[in-house]
Amino acid sequence: MNAVDERSAGAGNAGATRGVLSRLLPCLCLVAALQAPVLAQDVDITDGQFWTDARATYRFSGVTRLSGDVGVRTVFSDEQDWTRYNSRWRFSGHALDWLQLTGGVFFDYTNWENSPNTMEIRPTSGVRVLVYWPTRRFRLDSYTRLEYRFFFVSGQPDEKFWRFRTRLGGTVAINRNTLLADRTLFLILDIEPFVSIDEAFTQEFADQLRLRLGLGYRYSYNWRFELVYTAQRSRITREDQFDITDHIMRLRLKYFIN
């Protein structure tokens, strides 16, 4: 978030919805345009997934904070059956009002029904740009990360590789004049490509593309909720086609301690 203290934002105007639909329409058209070529292709595997996670954030100051996530992910598919448990810890600080530097680590354990279970440790560092434009009703969000992924599989050699990912999108308040007001419903829209820098490997996807569209609700400064649909395309190696499609519903709870 911007270094400005959100708790100082007013409650906003509950009736300030005029003109929102005209602003949302181009966003929805963009989603449709992006998803059409993705979903129209022939695919070999199509899965449904459900993700749920919770995040708590502690602010050390107006510009630094520590966040911790725990989550569960599961798949609904005739082709595969797995359940994934993960936790993410991230420290972030603002170099400028609009520029945030991040570092953290991601832990993942996947329980496969018919394959050896896997564990991943993923240190990551990144740069995030958050710009409220033209008012605090709109926020542009660019988040670029470099990750080093360690995979541990029972009875198999460990694997590791570098991955680059960058997310570009934004949020817009629907029923308030600002995203920083309580009781605010907001739209989430972004696109994120993932690119493997090293040679392809066997345990996870080399490249992915995610398109996300969702709704969030800021009940108060402390509590926020999000429900997001993600269309995800993947390929095992860089020589393969993007022949795996996942339709993901994600439910997120966010709590700001102070």
Buried (B, 14 or more C-beta within 10 A) or exposed (E): BBBEEBEEBEEBEEEBBEEBEEEBEEBEEBBEEBBEEBBEEEBEEEBEBEBBBEBBBEBEEEBBBBBBBBBEBBBEBEEEBBEBBBBBEBBBBBEEEBBBBBBBBBBBBBEBEEBEEBBBBBEBBBBBBBBBEEEBBBBBBBBBBBBBBEBBBEEEEEBBBEBEBBBBBBBBBBBBBBBBBBEBEBBBBBBBBBBBEEEBBEBBBBBBBBBBBBBBBBEEBBEBEBEBBBBBBBBBEEEBEBBBBBBBBBBBBBEBEE
